[in-house]
Amino acid sequence: MKVRTLLLTLAVPAVMGLTAGAQPAAAQSEPVIIDWPTQEKLLGWAAAVEHEGRHNHPEAYAGVAIDPTVGTVIVHRIPSVAFDDAVRRVLPPSAAVRYVDAEYSEGHLAAWTAEVVADTDYWRERGVELNLVGSKPGQCVLVGVEDPARDAASIGARYPGWPLCVEHDGRAVPLAGGQA
């Protein structure tokens, strides 16, 4: 589920900050997993917002995330009174919600993202490896390449007028022998 991916996006930096002083990374044998007391409740609330947005307000819905450190659901949306009211209806009154204004709906960004993904071979033939293609909720199509300074102009020229964020994202390097 996309909500769980967004949870990891938010939680990993927080976990890294909380555990940074615990022990050196090389000495850690088990991953650190924090089960926030409100995590399941927040995930349920985020799923309800996601369903409402995708099914009833796709023109305004741009994504949802949670911040378990403060017990908040973060709703990315193109400002819409109707969608904001719908979010309040699907969540209990006790839910803490933070709205983040977006430029583009999830649907628009997903369509543009799919087109970039479909062009993977086109870019590979030109020496550009797309290491990551996704979106920043409500903002842009995220394209991760090894050398954004070199590749951003050609990527932008291929998709004129699209909201693109071309950023550094190196290739994944497998660990030798499966050990850290």
Secondary structure as the mmCIF struct_conf table of DSSP 4:
data_model
#
loop_
_struct_conf.conf_type_id
_struct_conf.id
_struct_conf.beg_label_comp_id
_struct_conf.beg_label_asym_id
_struct_conf.beg_label_seq_id
_struct_conf.end_label_comp_id
_struct_conf.end_label_asym_id
_struct_conf.end_label_seq_id
HELX_RH_AL_P HELX_RH_AL_P1 LYS A 2 THR A 19
TURN_TY1_P TURN_TY1_P1 ALA A 20 ALA A 22
BEND BEND1 GLN A 23 GLN A 23
HELX_RH_3T_P HELX_RH_3T_P1 ALA A 25 ALA A 27
BEND BEND2 GLU A 30 GLU A 30
TURN_TY1_P TURN_TY1_P2 PRO A 37 THR A 38
HELX_RH_AL_P HELX_RH_AL_P2 GLN A 39 ASN A 56
TURN_TY1_P TURN_TY1_P3 PRO A 58 ALA A 60
STRN STRN1 TYR A 61 ASP A 67
TURN_TY1_P TURN_TY1_P4 PRO A 68 GLY A 71
STRN STRN2 THR A 72 ARG A 77
HELX_RH_AL_P HELX_RH_AL_P3 VAL A 81 VAL A 90
BEND BEND3 LEU A 91 LEU A 91
TURN_TY1_P TURN_TY1_P5 PRO A 93 SER A 94
STRN STRN3 ALA A 96 ASP A 101
BEND BEND4 GLU A 103 TYR A 104
HELX_RH_AL_P HELX_RH_AL_P4 GLU A 106 ALA A 118
TURN_TY1_P TURN_TY1_P6 ASP A 119 ASP A 119
HELX_RH_AL_P HELX_RH_AL_P5 THR A 120 GLU A 125
TURN_TY1_P TURN_TY1_P7 ARG A 126 GLY A 127
STRN STRN4 LEU A 132 LYS A 136
TURN_TY1_P TURN_TY1_P8 PRO A 137 GLN A 139
STRN STRN5 CYS A 140 VAL A 145
BEND BEND5 GLU A 146 GLU A 146
HELX_RH_AL_P HELX_RH_AL_P6 PRO A 148 ARG A 158
BEND BEND6 TYR A 159 TYR A 159
TURN_TY1_P TURN_TY1_P9 PRO A 160 GLY A 161
STRN STRN6 LEU A 164 HIS A 168
HELX_LH_PP_P HELX_LH_PP_P1 GLY A 170 ALA A 172
HELX_LH_PP_P HELX_LH_PP_P2 PRO A 174 LEU A 175
HELX_RH_3T_P HELX_RH_3T_P2 ALA A 176 GLY A 178
#
